[in-house]
Amino acid sequence: MQINTIPLILKYVRKQNGYSQSQIAEILKTTQQQIWKYENENPKYNQEIPVRHIVTLAKFYNVSADYLLGLTDVSKPYPRANPETFD
């Protein structure tokens, strides 16, 4: 099975790290039912995940936000840019 949709990626990363939907709900300060909606592929039940949750999960799992969004297959987070380079 190819993991190429946000719901499948969220579910895959959660399971790979050994967490339940309830545990992730606690981290995101939401409900298990909401996590189920984020991970559900059926358009009838699926709900988009807010950016703040993507950022929290990327930091928690130590992966890039692009990986969670299905924009890259590389899970390693990007190095932080030096703020001085933006002058």
Secondary structure, 3 states (H helix, E strand, C coil): CCCCCHHHHHHHHHHHCCCCHHHHHHHHCCCHHHHHHHHCCCCCCCCCCCHHHHHHHHHHHCCCHHHHCCCCCCCCCCCCCCHHHHC
